[in-house]
């Protein structure tokens, strides 16, 4: 019986030691439940300086506390939370808490993605991409190293490229060049993941075309040397050539989209390929003609609309009678 008593005494000491070992964690947990997160943080930070640091639940609680305390002013607390959950995983030798810890990590890491979306909406595009890249890096490191982010990349970089594109109308000079390059880079990442992505092909093609058109339209012959004018024309042509295969892919995906047809018509016209220009302009005019005729019925004195009808009936959808009708009306209104 002496041996049994000693064993029982040892078990009691062990249990008492475990209760004592969780003293600060228990107090921190009580403060956490009371939503006094600052007090909970002080207690849990003390707990990890004691033997309680060998308990996975201590680290789990620390991660939850720091996650609650995270704010724009204390953004670093997120990384403290993540590192705490990593420690929780390492001290969970039996892996009894594996699923719960992974859930904690995922719910913390996803905040980087949420930040990326928030920054996009706030037009903070550089901060947005940094957050998105952090989300991917942490996810691969701590959640699933085999995760394929192709779908997420397509969605995110289409949105980022679209955001940069919207800025271009407000910029000029070097600022324009920088943002243009960032937009093309973002859309390029979409096309790396999916070369037939409709939105990325369309937006990149429009950007190249518009930039080339600006070089032609905004030239000042009186104050620009002939060498610079010729250089701008050559640069514009190279931009139109970059736009063409992208717009052709967009056309292959959506051949009836008006913006795509306008794009191909404009690109071929700018490249002096009138034959192909007329192919797509004809398709476009077939779609738009009912609209122009309806406008004429409602407002027969709309000169711009009449000009469109005259152009269509004289070039793409040739009809001499209709051409003469609308040309006469237009001339009577003063052209």
C-alpha positions as CSV (number, residue, x, y, z in Angstrom):
1,X,0.0,0.0,0.0
2,X,3.0,2.3,0.6
3,X,3.8,2.2,-3.1
4,X,0.3,3.0,-4.2
5,X,0.1,6.0,-1.8
6,X,3.3,7.4,-3.3
7,X,1.9,7.0,-6.8
8,X,-1.3,8.8,-5.9
9,X,0.7,11.5,-4.2
10,X,2.8,12.0,-7.4
11,X,-0.4,12.2,-9.5
12,X,-1.8,14.9,-7.2
13,X,1.4,16.9,-7.4
14,X,1.3,16.6,-11.2
15,X,-2.3,17.8,-11.5
16,X,-1.6,20.6,-9.0
17,X,1.4,21.6,-11.1
18,X,-0.7,21.7,-14.3
19,X,-3.3,24.0,-12.6
20,X,-0.6,26.3,-11.4
21,X,1.1,26.2,-14.8
22,X,-2.0,27.7,-16.4
23,X,-2.6,30.4,-13.8
24,X,-1.8,33.4,-16.1
25,X,-3.4,31.9,-19.1
26,X,-6.6,31.4,-17.1
27,X,-6.6,35.0,-15.9
28,X,-5.9,36.2,-19.4
29,X,-8.8,34.1,-20.7
30,X,-11.1,35.6,-18.1
31,X,-10.1,39.1,-19.2
32,X,-10.6,38.0,-22.8
33,X,-14.1,36.9,-22.1
34,X,-14.7,40.2,-20.3
35,X,-13.5,41.9,-23.5
36,X,-10.7,43.7,-21.6
37,X,-8.2,42.8,-24.3
38,X,-5.5,45.2,-23.1
39,X,-5.4,43.5,-19.7
40,X,-5.6,40.1,-21.3
41,X,-2.6,41.0,-23.5
42,X,-0.5,41.9,-20.4
43,X,-1.3,38.6,-18.7
44,X,-0.8,36.4,-21.7
45,X,2.5,38.0,-22.5
46,X,3.6,37.2,-19.0
47,X,2.3,33.7,-19.3
48,X,4.7,32.9,-22.2
49,X,7.6,33.9,-20.0
50,X,6.7,31.0,-17.7
51,X,6.2,27.3,-18.1
52,X,2.9,28.1,-19.6
53,X,4.7,28.7,-22.9
54,X,4.8,24.9,-23.4
55,X,1.0,24.7,-23.6
56,X,-0.6,25.1,-27.0
57,X,-3.7,26.7,-25.6
58,X,-1.7,29.5,-24.1
59,X,-0.4,30.4,-27.6
60,X,-3.8,30.0,-29.1
61,X,-5.2,32.5,-26.6
62,X,-2.4,34.9,-27.3
63,X,-3.1,34.8,-31.0
64,X,-6.8,35.5,-30.4
65,X,-6.0,38.4,-28.0
66,X,-3.7,40.1,-30.4
67,X,-6.1,39.5,-33.3
68,X,-8.8,41.4,-31.3
69,X,-6.4,44.2,-30.6
70,X,-5.3,44.6,-34.2
71,X,-6.3,48.0,-35.7
72,X,-4.9,50.3,-38.4
73,X,-2.8,51.9,-35.6
74,X,-1.6,48.4,-34.4
75,X,-1.4,46.5,-37.7
76,X,1.7,44.7,-36.4
77,X,-0.5,42.9,-34.0
78,X,-1.7,40.7,-36.9
79,X,1.8,39.3,-37.3
80,X,2.1,38.7,-33.6
81,X,-1.2,36.8,-33.8
82,X,0.1,34.7,-36.7
83,X,3.4,33.9,-34.9
84,X,1.4,32.9,-31.8
85,X,-0.7,30.5,-33.8
86,X,2.5,29.1,-35.3
87,X,3.8,28.5,-31.7
88,X,0.5,26.9,-30.8
89,X,0.9,24.5,-33.7
90,X,4.5,23.6,-32.7
91,X,3.5,23.0,-29.0
92,X,0.5,20.9,-30.0
93,X,2.6,17.8,-30.1
94,X,-0.4,15.5,-30.2
95,X,-2.1,17.6,-32.9
96,X,-5.3,17.6,-30.9
97,X,-5.8,21.2,-31.8
98,X,-4.6,21.0,-35.4
99,X,-7.9,21.8,-37.1
100,X,-8.7,24.7,-34.8
101,X,-5.2,26.2,-35.1
102,X,-5.4,26.0,-38.9
103,X,-8.8,27.8,-38.8
104,X,-7.3,30.5,-36.6
105,X,-4.4,30.9,-39.0
106,X,-6.7,31.0,-42.1
107,X,-9.0,33.6,-40.5
108,X,-6.1,35.8,-39.6
109,X,-4.2,35.5,-42.9
110,X,-7.4,36.2,-45.0
111,X,-7.3,39.7,-43.4
112,X,-4.5,40.5,-45.8
113,X,-6.7,39.7,-48.8
114,X,-9.5,41.8,-47.2
115,X,-7.1,44.7,-46.9
116,X,-6.1,44.3,-50.5
117,X,-9.7,44.7,-51.6
118,X,-10.2,47.6,-49.2
119,X,-7.1,49.4,-50.6
120,X,-8.4,48.9,-54.1
121,X,-11.6,50.6,-53.2
122,X,-9.6,53.4,-51.6
123,X,-7.4,53.8,-54.8
124,X,-4.3,52.8,-52.8
125,X,-3.1,50.4,-55.4
126,X,0.5,49.9,-54.2
127,X,-0.7,49.1,-50.7
128,X,-3.3,46.8,-52.2
129,X,-0.8,44.7,-54.1
130,X,1.5,44.4,-51.1
131,X,-1.4,43.1,-49.0
132,X,-2.4,40.6,-51.7
133,X,1.2,39.3,-52.1
134,X,1.4,39.0,-48.3
135,X,-1.8,37.0,-48.3
136,X,-0.5,34.6,-50.9
137,X,2.9,34.2,-49.3
138,X,1.5,33.5,-45.8
139,X,-1.2,31.1,-47.2
140,X,1.4,29.0,-49.0
141,X,3.7,29.1,-46.0
142,X,1.2,28.2,-43.3
143,X,-2.0,26.8,-44.8
144,X,-1.4,24.9,-48.1
145,X,1.9,24.9,-50.0
146,X,0.2,23.3,-53.0
147,X,-2.5,26.0,-53.4
148,X,-2.9,27.3,-57.0
149,X,-3.8,31.0,-57.0
150,X,-4.5,31.2,-60.7
151,X,-8.2,32.1,-60.3
152,X,-7.5,34.6,-57.5
153,X,-4.7,36.2,-59.5
154,X,-7.0,36.6,-62.5
155,X,-9.7,38.3,-60.4
156,X,-7.4,40.4,-58.4
157,X,-5.1,41.7,-61.2
158,X,-8.0,42.4,-63.5
159,X,-9.3,44.6,-60.8
160,X,-5.9,46.2,-60.1
161,X,-5.3,46.8,-63.8
162,X,-8.7,48.3,-64.1
163,X,-8.0,50.6,-61.2
164,X,-4.8,51.8,-62.7
165,X,-6.5,52.3,-66.1
166,X,-9.1,54.6,-64.5
167,X,-6.3,56.8,-63.2
168,X,-4.8,57.4,-66.7
169,X,-7.3,60.0,-67.7
170,X,-6.2,62.3,-64.9
171,X,-2.4,61.9,-65.6
172,X,0.1,63.2,-68.0
173,X,3.9,63.0,-68.6
174,X,6.0,60.8,-66.4
175,X,3.1,60.1,-64.0
176,X,1.1,58.7,-67.0
177,X,4.0,56.6,-68.1
178,X,4.4,55.1,-64.7
179,X,0.8,54.2,-64.2
180,X,0.5,52.9,-67.7
181,X,3.3,50.5,-67.1
182,X,1.8,49.4,-63.8
183,X,-1.6,48.8,-65.5
184,X,0.0,46.8,-68.3
185,X,2.0,44.7,-65.8
186,X,-1.1,43.9,-63.8
187,X,-3.1,42.8,-66.9
188,X,0.0,40.9,-68.1
189,X,-0.2,38.8,-64.9
190,X,-3.8,38.0,-65.7
191,X,-2.8,36.9,-69.2
192,X,0.0,34.8,-67.8
193,X,-2.6,32.8,-65.9
194,X,-5.2,32.8,-68.7
195,X,-4.1,34.0,-72.1
196,X,-7.7,34.1,-73.3
197,X,-9.1,36.1,-70.5
198,X,-11.6,38.4,-72.2
199,X,-11.4,41.4,-69.8
200,X,-7.5,41.5,-69.7
201,X,-7.2,41.2,-73.5
202,X,-9.8,43.9,-74.1
203,X,-8.4,46.4,-71.5
204,X,-4.8,45.9,-72.5
205,X,-5.7,46.4,-76.2
206,X,-7.7,49.6,-75.4
207,X,-4.8,51.0,-73.4
208,X,-2.3,50.4,-76.2
209,X,-4.6,51.8,-78.8
210,X,-5.5,54.9,-76.8
211,X,-1.9,55.6,-76.1
212,X,-1.1,55.4,-79.8
213,X,-4.0,57.5,-80.7
214,X,-3.0,60.2,-78.2
215,X,0.4,60.4,-79.8
216,X,-1.2,61.1,-83.2
217,X,-4.1,63.3,-82.2
218,X,-2.2,65.4,-79.7
219,X,0.8,66.3,-81.9
220,X,1.6,70.0,-82.3
221,X,3.2,70.3,-85.8
222,X,4.0,74.0,-85.3
223,X,6.0,73.4,-82.2
224,X,7.4,69.9,-82.8
225,X,10.3,69.0,-85.1
226,X,9.7,66.7,-88.0
227,X,12.0,64.1,-86.3
228,X,9.9,64.0,-83.2
229,X,6.7,63.9,-85.3
230,X,8.0,60.9,-87.2
231,X,9.2,59.2,-84.1
232,X,5.7,59.6,-82.5
233,X,4.1,58.1,-85.6
234,X,6.4,55.1,-85.4
235,X,5.8,54.7,-81.7
236,X,2.0,54.9,-82.3
237,X,2.2,52.3,-85.0
238,X,4.1,49.9,-82.6
239,X,1.4,50.5,-80.0
240,X,-1.4,49.7,-82.5
241,X,0.5,46.5,-83.4
242,X,0.6,45.5,-79.8
243,X,-3.1,46.2,-79.4
244,X,-4.1,44.2,-82.5
245,X,-3.6,40.6,-81.3
246,X,-5.1,41.4,-77.9
247,X,-8.2,42.8,-79.5
248,X,-8.4,39.9,-81.9
249,X,-8.5,37.5,-78.9
250,X,-11.2,39.6,-77.3
251,X,-13.1,39.3,-80.6
252,X,-12.7,35.5,-80.7
253,X,-14.3,35.4,-77.2
254,X,-17.1,38.0,-77.8
255,X,-17.5,38.8,-81.5
256,X,-20.6,41.0,-81.1
257,X,-19.3,43.3,-78.4
258,X,-19.5,46.9,-79.7
259,X,-16.4,48.0,-77.9
260,X,-14.4,45.2,-79.5
261,X,-15.7,45.9,-82.9
262,X,-14.9,49.6,-82.5
263,X,-11.5,48.7,-81.3
264,X,-10.7,46.5,-84.3
265,X,-12.1,49.0,-86.7
266,X,-10.0,51.7,-85.2
267,X,-6.8,49.7,-85.0
268,X,-7.0,48.6,-88.6
269,X,-7.8,52.2,-89.7
270,X,-4.8,53.5,-87.8
271,X,-2.6,50.9,-89.4
272,X,-4.0,52.1,-92.9
273,X,-5.5,48.6,-93.4
274,X,-8.8,49.9,-94.9
275,X,-9.9,46.5,-96.1
276,X,-10.0,45.0,-92.6
277,X,-11.2,48.3,-91.1
278,X,-14.3,48.0,-93.3
279,X,-14.9,44.4,-92.3
280,X,-15.3,45.3,-88.6
281,X,-16.9,48.7,-89.3
282,X,-19.6,46.9,-91.3
283,X,-20.3,44.5,-88.5
284,X,-20.5,47.5,-86.1
285,X,-22.8,49.5,-88.4
286,X,-25.2,46.5,-88.7
287,X,-25.5,46.5,-85.0
288,X,-25.8,50.3,-84.6
289,X,-28.0,51.1,-87.6
290,X,-31.4,50.4,-85.9
291,X,-30.3,52.7,-83.1
292,X,-29.4,55.5,-85.5
293,X,-32.7,55.1,-87.3
294,X,-34.6,55.3,-84.1
295,X,-32.8,58.4,-83.1
296,X,-33.7,59.9,-86.5
297,X,-37.4,59.1,-85.9
298,X,-37.3,60.8,-82.5
299,X,-35.1,63.7,-83.5
300,X,-34.8,64.2,-87.3
301,X,-32.6,67.3,-86.8
302,X,-29.8,65.5,-84.9
303,X,-26.9,66.4,-87.2
304,X,-24.4,64.0,-85.8
305,X,-26.8,61.1,-86.1
306,X,-27.5,62.1,-89.7
307,X,-23.8,62.2,-90.4
308,X,-23.6,58.6,-89.2
309,X,-26.5,57.5,-91.4
310,X,-24.9,59.2,-94.4
311,X,-21.6,57.5,-93.7
312,X,-23.1,54.1,-93.3
313,X,-25.2,54.3,-96.5
314,X,-22.3,55.6,-98.5
315,X,-19.6,53.2,-97.3
316,X,-20.4,50.0,-95.4
317,X,-24.1,49.3,-95.9
318,X,-24.3,51.0,-99.3
319,X,-27.8,52.1,-100.3
320,X,-27.9,55.0,-102.8
321,X,-31.5,55.9,-102.1
322,X,-31.1,56.1,-98.4
323,X,-27.8,57.9,-98.8
324,X,-29.4,60.6,-100.9
325,X,-32.3,60.9,-98.6
326,X,-30.2,61.6,-95.5
327,X,-27.6,63.6,-97.3
328,X,-30.3,66.0,-98.6
329,X,-31.7,66.4,-95.1
330,X,-28.2,67.0,-93.7
331,X,-27.4,69.6,-96.3
332,X,-30.7,71.4,-95.6
333,X,-29.7,71.6,-92.0
334,X,-26.3,73.1,-92.9
335,X,-24.2,69.9,-93.0
